[in-house]
């Protein structure tokens, strides 16, 4: 149950992040509907955590999952490779 709740929270965080207009991982943001679905997933994951672990531990796990997700998602863009720009930079410097 704990793994299910953490996974649900991560999916909710991803959906909520990808539906925000300032995300820069995708060229287009998801529709506003996915934002509400993400919030529902996050709330359901808190409820599932309340049922499976003590209340204080549930809140801690829930907050830490959101903190880790929303901290590291923006840095995924740094690892995303854009091959056409790299080729353009390498040919420009070789002359």
Beta strands, then each sheet from edge to edge (+ up, - down):
end
